Amino acid sequence: MRTPIALVFLVGCTTYVGTDGFEPPEVDPTFDSARIDAVDSAFTSVGLGVEYERVNAGNGVLIAYGGYTARMSYSAAWATELVDQELGALGVGQIYAVKGPADPGYDAKEIGNSKLRAHLKTVDDGVSPIFIVAHSSGSFVAHELFQQMVRRGETGFLSRVRYADLDGGGSGLNDEIVDGMAAIAFVYARDPVSGESRNASAARNNGDAYSPKASAVRVTVDHTGCDVGASWCMHDVVVTHKPHNPEHFDLARDYTDFEGRPVTTEYFGSITD
């Protein structure tokens, strides 16, 4: 049996490094705690940190988990763009947007995944795909959802999950979860000039650990605008082809402003039939 990859927290350090090589970010340098988190009124709250919207007639579902410090409005904008540009054509018409965890390792377990599951039961048709994308530390929140599905015997949900772990970590996953999914990919980004995204090593390690069901998927984007070696800027290339800050991630803009900055969707090819 494959050994689950755990996350180790180093007390007293500013950076937490997992045994799979995952490094959660510190606070987004653009984060403004006073900013009002206004979400489109079409979204409906279904639990702490979780909003739902039906955007078209498709019955497929997208659940988008934002990274650490991502506001609800950021995740909602990103999810909407993914449906508009890619997933709507695959029958996805329902969105769950989930804000980022309150701490990099999701120690607080504050997000309302149980409420999300309960709501999903009321809108799911039992056959349509469930796409889940999780960026950075948002992967830990997504993994909590999978753990709940396994504990509750909700294999019908899990068997339709097509999951993209975007420059995130593997803590919280295990063989039972991974083998029960329809598809899973650990995604990282590369620019031939700028280099790789921050958690590329973790993606490769997790792909190897859960092979052959899972794989590491590299998204190669030229001319991202990231500085050479700016791995935190490249961290957002799994979200947008051209991050706003050439030196660092900028969730406020990279999740919400796609004008001339295409949303990243290439990895969906690895988790669709």
MARBA-277637 format. One record per residue (C-alpha): residue number from 1; residue in one letter; z negated, x negated, y negated. Coordinates in steps of 0.2 Angstrom, whole numbers, plus 5000, padded with zeros to 4 digits. Layout:
BEGIN
+-----+------+------+------+------+
: seq : type :   zz :   xx :   yy :
+-----+------+------+------+------+
: NUM :    A :    Z :    X :    Y :
...
+-----+------+------+------+------+
***
This chain:
BEGIN
+-----+------+------+------+------+
: seq : type :   zz :   xx :   yy :
+-----+------+------+------+------+
:   1 :    M : 5000 : 5000 : 5000 :
:   2 :    R : 5004 : 4994 : 4983 :
:   3 :    T : 4989 : 4989 : 4972 :
:   4 :    P : 4987 : 5000 : 4956 :
:   5 :    I : 4988 : 4989 : 4940 :
:   6 :    A : 4973 : 4991 : 4930 :
:   7 :    L : 4969 : 4988 : 4912 :
:   8 :    V : 4955 : 4975 : 4908 :
:   9 :    F : 4947 : 4977 : 4891 :
:  10 :    L : 4940 : 4960 : 4883 :
:  11 :    V : 4925 : 4964 : 4874 :
:  12 :    G : 4924 : 4956 : 4856 :
:  13 :    C : 4942 : 4953 : 4855 :
:  14 :    T : 4954 : 4961 : 4843 :
:  15 :    T : 4968 : 4962 : 4856 :
:  16 :    Y : 4966 : 4970 : 4873 :
:  17 :    V : 4977 : 4963 : 4887 :
:  18 :    G : 4980 : 4972 : 4903 :
:  19 :    T : 4982 : 4963 : 4920 :
:  20 :    D : 5000 : 4969 : 4920 :
:  21 :    G : 5002 : 4960 : 4903 :
:  22 :    F : 5002 : 4975 : 4892 :
:  23 :    E : 4995 : 4972 : 4875 :
:  24 :    P : 4990 : 4987 : 4865 :
:  25 :    P : 4993 : 4986 : 4846 :
:  26 :    E : 4980 : 4985 : 4833 :
:  27 :    V : 4981 : 4998 : 4819 :
:  28 :    D : 4999 : 5001 : 4812 :
:  29 :    P : 4999 : 4992 : 4795 :
:  30 :    T : 5007 : 5007 : 4787 :
:  31 :    F : 4994 : 5019 : 4794 :
:  32 :    D : 4986 : 5030 : 4780 :
:  33 :    S : 4970 : 5039 : 4785 :
:  34 :    A : 4971 : 5051 : 4770 :
:  35 :    R : 4989 : 5056 : 4774 :
:  36 :    I : 4991 : 5075 : 4778 :
:  37 :    D : 4998 : 5077 : 4795 :
:  38 :    A : 5010 : 5092 : 4791 :
:  39 :    V : 5019 : 5098 : 4807 :
:  40 :    D : 5034 : 5110 : 4806 :
:  41 :    S : 5027 : 5128 : 4806 :
:  42 :    A : 5038 : 5132 : 4821 :
:  43 :    F : 5026 : 5121 : 4832 :
:  44 :    T : 5011 : 5130 : 4840 :
:  45 :    S : 4995 : 5121 : 4844 :
:  46 :    V : 4990 : 5122 : 4862 :
:  47 :    G : 4976 : 5110 : 4863 :
:  48 :    L : 4968 : 5095 : 4854 :
:  49 :    G : 4983 : 5083 : 4849 :
:  50 :    V : 4996 : 5094 : 4857 :
:  51 :    E : 5009 : 5105 : 4849 :
:  52 :    Y : 5023 : 5116 : 4857 :
:  53 :    E : 5040 : 5122 : 4851 :
:  54 :    R : 5055 : 5131 : 4859 :
:  55 :    V : 5070 : 5123 : 4851 :
:  56 :    N : 5084 : 5131 : 4860 :
:  57 :    A : 5088 : 5142 : 4876 :
:  58 :    G : 5086 : 5128 : 4888 :
:  59 :    N : 5071 : 5129 : 4900 :
:  60 :    G : 5069 : 5111 : 4903 :
:  61 :    V : 5054 : 5102 : 4895 :
:  62 :    L : 5051 : 5086 : 4885 :
:  63 :    I : 5033 : 5080 : 4883 :
:  64 :    A : 5033 : 5065 : 4870 :
:  65 :    Y : 5017 : 5055 : 4869 :
:  66 :    G : 5015 : 5045 : 4853 :
:  67 :    G : 5008 : 5027 : 4853 :
:  68 :    Y : 4991 : 5023 : 4846 :
:  69 :    T : 4989 : 5030 : 4828 :
:  70 :    A : 5004 : 5040 : 4829 :
:  71 :    R : 5001 : 5057 : 4820 :
:  72 :    M : 5006 : 5073 : 4827 :
:  73 :    S : 5020 : 5075 : 4815 :
:  74 :    Y : 5028 : 5058 : 4820 :
:  75 :    S : 5028 : 5063 : 4838 :
:  76 :    A : 5036 : 5080 : 4834 :
:  77 :    A : 5050 : 5072 : 4824 :
:  78 :    W : 5054 : 5060 : 4837 :
:  79 :    A : 5054 : 5073 : 4851 :
:  80 :    T : 5065 : 5084 : 4841 :
:  81 :    E : 5077 : 5070 : 4838 :
:  82 :    L : 5078 : 5066 : 4857 :
:  83 :    V : 5082 : 5084 : 4861 :
:  84 :    D : 5095 : 5085 : 4847 :
:  85 :    Q : 5104 : 5069 : 4852 :
:  86 :    E : 5102 : 5068 : 4871 :
:  87 :    L : 5091 : 5080 : 4880 :
:  88 :    G : 5097 : 5097 : 4873 :
:  89 :    A : 5114 : 5094 : 4883 :
:  90 :    L : 5103 : 5091 : 4899 :
:  91 :    G : 5095 : 5109 : 4897 :
:  92 :    V : 5079 : 5104 : 4888 :
:  93 :    G : 5074 : 5117 : 4876 :
:  94 :    Q : 5055 : 5116 : 4875 :
:  95 :    I : 5045 : 5102 : 4867 :
:  96 :    Y : 5027 : 5096 : 4868 :
:  97 :    A : 5023 : 5084 : 4855 :
:  98 :    V : 5007 : 5074 : 4858 :
:  99 :    K : 4999 : 5063 : 4845 :
: 100 :    G : 4993 : 5045 : 4848 :
: 101 :    P : 4976 : 5041 : 4856 :
: 102 :    A : 4961 : 5037 : 4845 :
: 103 :    D : 4959 : 5020 : 4852 :
: 104 :    P : 4972 : 5008 : 4860 :
: 105 :    G : 4965 : 5010 : 4878 :
: 106 :    Y : 4962 : 5029 : 4877 :
: 107 :    D : 4944 : 5027 : 4881 :
: 108 :    A : 4939 : 5043 : 4872 :
: 109 :    K : 4950 : 5054 : 4883 :
: 110 :    E : 4951 : 5066 : 4868 :
: 111 :    I : 4969 : 5073 : 4870 :
: 112 :    G : 4970 : 5091 : 4877 :
: 113 :    N : 4981 : 5087 : 4893 :
: 114 :    S : 4972 : 5101 : 4902 :
: 115 :    K : 4977 : 5113 : 4889 :
: 116 :    L : 4995 : 5106 : 4890 :
: 117 :    R : 4995 : 5109 : 4909 :
: 118 :    A : 4989 : 5127 : 4907 :
: 119 :    H : 5002 : 5131 : 4893 :
: 120 :    L : 5016 : 5123 : 4904 :
: 121 :    K : 5012 : 5136 : 4918 :
: 122 :    T : 5016 : 5150 : 4906 :
: 123 :    V : 5033 : 5143 : 4901 :
: 124 :    D : 5039 : 5134 : 4916 :
: 125 :    D : 5053 : 5141 : 4927 :
: 126 :    G : 5048 : 5131 : 4942 :
: 127 :    V : 5065 : 5122 : 4944 :
: 128 :    S : 5070 : 5114 : 4927 :
: 129 :    P : 5067 : 5096 : 4924 :
: 130 :    I : 5052 : 5089 : 4915 :
: 131 :    F : 5055 : 5074 : 4905 :
: 132 :    I : 5040 : 5064 : 4899 :
: 133 :    V : 5042 : 5049 : 4887 :
: 134 :    A : 5027 : 5039 : 4882 :
: 135 :    H : 5027 : 5025 : 4869 :
: 136 :    S : 5015 : 5010 : 4870 :
: 137 :    S : 4996 : 5016 : 4872 :
: 138 :    G : 5003 : 5034 : 4874 :
: 139 :    S : 5007 : 5029 : 4891 :
: 140 :    F : 4988 : 5030 : 4896 :
: 141 :    V : 4988 : 5048 : 4889 :
: 142 :    A : 5003 : 5052 : 4900 :
: 143 :    H : 4995 : 5045 : 4915 :
: 144 :    E : 4979 : 5056 : 4913 :
: 145 :    L : 4991 : 5071 : 4914 :
: 146 :    F : 4998 : 5064 : 4930 :
: 147 :    Q : 4981 : 5061 : 4937 :
: 148 :    Q : 4976 : 5079 : 4933 :
: 149 :    M : 4992 : 5086 : 4941 :
: 150 :    V : 4987 : 5076 : 4957 :
: 151 :    R : 4969 : 5082 : 4957 :
: 152 :    R : 4974 : 5100 : 4955 :
: 153 :    G : 4988 : 5099 : 4968 :
: 154 :    E : 5001 : 5103 : 4955 :
: 155 :    T : 5014 : 5094 : 4965 :
: 156 :    G : 5028 : 5106 : 4960 :
: 157 :    F : 5026 : 5100 : 4942 :
: 158 :    L : 5025 : 5081 : 4947 :
: 159 :    S : 5040 : 5082 : 4958 :
: 160 :    R : 5051 : 5087 : 4943 :
: 161 :    V : 5044 : 5074 : 4931 :
: 162 :    R : 5056 : 5061 : 4925 :
: 163 :    Y : 5045 : 5048 : 4916 :
: 164 :    A : 5050 : 5034 : 4904 :
: 165 :    D : 5036 : 5022 : 4900 :
: 166 :    L : 5042 : 5014 : 4884 :
: 167 :    D : 5035 : 4997 : 4881 :
: 168 :    G : 5018 : 5004 : 4888 :
: 169 :    G : 5006 : 4999 : 4902 :
: 170 :    G : 5002 : 5004 : 4919 :
: 171 :    S : 4984 : 5008 : 4919 :
: 172 :    G : 4980 : 5025 : 4927 :
: 173 :    L : 4995 : 5025 : 4938 :
: 174 :    N : 4994 : 5023 : 4957 :
: 175 :    D : 5006 : 5025 : 4972 :
: 176 :    E : 5002 : 5044 : 4975 :
: 177 :    I : 5007 : 5048 : 4957 :
: 178 :    V : 5023 : 5037 : 4957 :
: 179 :    D : 5029 : 5042 : 4974 :
: 180 :    G : 5027 : 5060 : 4969 :
: 181 :    M : 5038 : 5059 : 4954 :
: 182 :    A : 5057 : 5063 : 4953 :
: 183 :    A : 5060 : 5047 : 4944 :
: 184 :    I : 5051 : 5033 : 4933 :
: 185 :    A : 5056 : 5019 : 4923 :
: 186 :    F : 5047 : 5005 : 4914 :
: 187 :    V : 5057 : 5002 : 4898 :
: 188 :    Y : 5058 : 4987 : 4886 :
: 189 :    A : 5070 : 4982 : 4873 :
: 190 :    R : 5079 : 4966 : 4869 :
: 191 :    D : 5090 : 4960 : 4855 :
: 192 :    P : 5100 : 4944 : 4859 :
: 193 :    V : 5094 : 4937 : 4842 :
: 194 :    S : 5077 : 4944 : 4839 :
: 195 :    G : 5070 : 4943 : 4857 :
: 196 :    E : 5061 : 4955 : 4868 :
: 197 :    S : 5048 : 4969 : 4864 :
: 198 :    R : 5030 : 4965 : 4865 :
: 199 :    N : 5027 : 4972 : 4882 :
: 200 :    A : 5042 : 4967 : 4891 :
: 201 :    S : 5032 : 4957 : 4903 :
: 202 :    A : 5021 : 4972 : 4907 :
: 203 :    A : 5037 : 4983 : 4910 :
: 204 :    R : 5044 : 4970 : 4922 :
: 205 :    N : 5027 : 4968 : 4931 :
: 206 :    N : 5025 : 4987 : 4933 :
: 207 :    G : 5043 : 4989 : 4939 :
: 208 :    D : 5040 : 4976 : 4952 :
: 209 :    A : 5024 : 4983 : 4957 :
: 210 :    Y : 5031 : 5001 : 4960 :
: 211 :    S : 5048 : 4996 : 4967 :
: 212 :    P : 5058 : 5003 : 4975 :
: 213 :    K : 5053 : 5020 : 4967 :
: 214 :    A : 5051 : 5013 : 4950 :
: 215 :    S : 5061 : 5000 : 4940 :
: 216 :    A : 5060 : 4990 : 4924 :
: 217 :    V : 5074 : 4995 : 4913 :
: 218 :    R : 5080 : 4984 : 4898 :
: 219 :    V : 5088 : 4992 : 4883 :
: 220 :    T : 5098 : 4979 : 4874 :
: 221 :    V : 5102 : 4983 : 4856 :
: 222 :    D : 5111 : 4971 : 4844 :
: 223 :    H : 5108 : 4969 : 4826 :
: 224 :    T : 5091 : 4978 : 4826 :
: 225 :    G : 5086 : 4970 : 4810 :
: 226 :    C : 5070 : 4963 : 4818 :
: 227 :    D : 5065 : 4945 : 4813 :
: 228 :    V : 5067 : 4932 : 4827 :
: 229 :    G : 5052 : 4933 : 4838 :
: 230 :    A : 5045 : 4949 : 4830 :
: 231 :    S : 5040 : 4957 : 4846 :
: 232 :    W : 5030 : 4971 : 4837 :
: 233 :    C : 5046 : 4976 : 4828 :
: 234 :    M : 5055 : 4975 : 4844 :
: 235 :    H : 5041 : 4986 : 4851 :
: 236 :    D : 5049 : 5001 : 4841 :
: 237 :    V : 5067 : 4997 : 4847 :
: 238 :    V : 5063 : 5008 : 4862 :
: 239 :    V : 5061 : 5022 : 4849 :
: 240 :    T : 5075 : 5018 : 4836 :
: 241 :    H : 5089 : 5005 : 4836 :
: 242 :    K : 5084 : 4999 : 4819 :
: 243 :    P : 5066 : 4999 : 4815 :
: 244 :    H : 5061 : 4999 : 4797 :
: 245 :    N : 5049 : 4984 : 4796 :
: 246 :    P : 5058 : 4968 : 4802 :
: 247 :    E : 5041 : 4960 : 4805 :
: 248 :    H : 5030 : 4974 : 4813 :
: 249 :    F : 5031 : 4992 : 4820 :
: 250 :    D : 5030 : 5006 : 4808 :
: 251 :    L : 5027 : 5022 : 4817 :
: 252 :    A : 5027 : 5033 : 4801 :
: 253 :    R : 5045 : 5029 : 4798 :
: 254 :    D : 5052 : 5024 : 4815 :
: 255 :    Y : 5047 : 5040 : 4823 :
: 256 :    T : 5053 : 5051 : 4809 :
: 257 :    D : 5068 : 5043 : 4799 :
: 258 :    F : 5084 : 5042 : 4810 :
: 259 :    E : 5096 : 5041 : 4796 :
: 260 :    G : 5108 : 5027 : 4800 :
: 261 :    R : 5095 : 5022 : 4813 :
: 262 :    P : 5100 : 5030 : 4830 :
: 263 :    V : 5086 : 5036 : 4841 :
: 264 :    T : 5085 : 5026 : 4857 :
: 265 :    T : 5091 : 5036 : 4872 :
: 266 :    E : 5099 : 5024 : 4884 :
: 267 :    Y : 5085 : 5023 : 4896 :
: 268 :    F : 5087 : 5042 : 4901 :
: 269 :    G : 5102 : 5036 : 4911 :
: 270 :    S : 5090 : 5028 : 4923 :
: 271 :    I : 5079 : 5043 : 4926 :
: 272 :    T : 5093 : 5057 : 4927 :
: 273 :    D : 5104 : 5061 : 4943 :
+-----+------+------+------+------+
***
